[in-house]
Amino acid sequence: MLYFRSLTFNFVFYVNLIVQMILWTPYYFLSPRHRAWFVPKFWSRTSMWLYDKIAGTKNDITGQENLPEGSFILAPKHQSFWDAIAFFPFLQDPLYILKRELTWIPFFGWYIMKMRMIPVHRGSRSKALKAVVAATKEEMARNPRQLIIYPEGTRRAPGDEPAYKYGIVEIYTQLGIPVVPVAHVAGLYWPRRKFLRYPGTVKARFLPPIPPGLGKDEFMARLIGETEAACDQFLIDAARGPNPPALPPTAMKRLQELDAAARTKV
C-alpha cells in the first residue's frame, strides 16, 4: 500500500503542477505581480492537500506569530522538496536566490522571472555573493520581501550532522534584517532522492526571529543552536509517536546521541 500510495501521489503531484501552470497562464502573466502570487500559493495548498489525501501525510506548521512584518530572511532546514513549497502561503512576497540556468527553462523559467527572483551565476563565490547582496538590496528597496535561504545549501538527511554555510552570515550582515529559522523533519516523510511518501504528520515551526545587528559568530551560533534544538525535538516526537516513519541511519544515530546525552544529565 505504501508503494501504491507513493506512486499515485508522485504522479498526481506532477500532473497537478503541469495542469495548473497551463490553466493559470493567462491570469498569472496578465496580473500584477502581487496578485499573481495567488497562483503558486494556490498550487502549494493543493499540493499539500493531495499529500494528505493520497499519501496520508498531514502538515502541522506553527509559529506564524514569529513572522515579522515587512522584509526578513526565512532560513529553513533543507531536507526534501517539501520545504521548497510548503511555506509559500505564509509569506507575503517570497524571494528566492536560484541558479540562473533555471531561468532558461521554457515556461518554468518565465514563471520564475515573473516574480523577480534573483538568478546567480555560480562561478566565483565571492563575486556571486556580492552580486546577490546587491540585487537583493535593490529588490527589497522596491518592495518588502521575504528572502528564503537554506543555510546548509543542499538537502540533508534528518538527524545528519549540521553543515551550515557562511554565506547566510554575510547576507544577514549586509542586509540588516531579522532572520527567522525554520525547524522541521520533513525528510522523514518526504525523503530526498526517494519516491516513497510516508504517512504521518510533518511538524514544522517558524522560530522566534534573530534580530539584526549581532556579531557574525553570535548570529551563527544562535541560528545553528536554535534550529538544531527544535529539529531534535521534532525528531524525538516523530520517533516516539504512533506509527513512526522509517528512520534513516542518520536519524537513528542522532536519537542515540540524544538519548546518551539525556542519560548523562541524569
Buried (B, 14 or more C-beta within 10 A) or exposed (E): EEEEBBBBBBEBBEEBBEEBBEEBBEEBEEBEEEEBBEBBBBBBBBBBEBBBEBBBBBBEBEBEEBBBEEBBBBBBBBBBBBBBBBBBBBBBBBBBBEEEEBBEEEEEBBBBEBBBBBBBEEEEEEEBBEBBBEBBEEBBEEBBBBBBBBBBEEBBBBBBEBEBBEBBBBBBBBBEBBBBBBBBBBBBBBBBEEEBBBBBBBBBBBBEBBEBEBEEEEBBEBBBEBBBEBBBBBBBEBBEEEEBBEBBEBBEBBBEEBEEEEEEEE
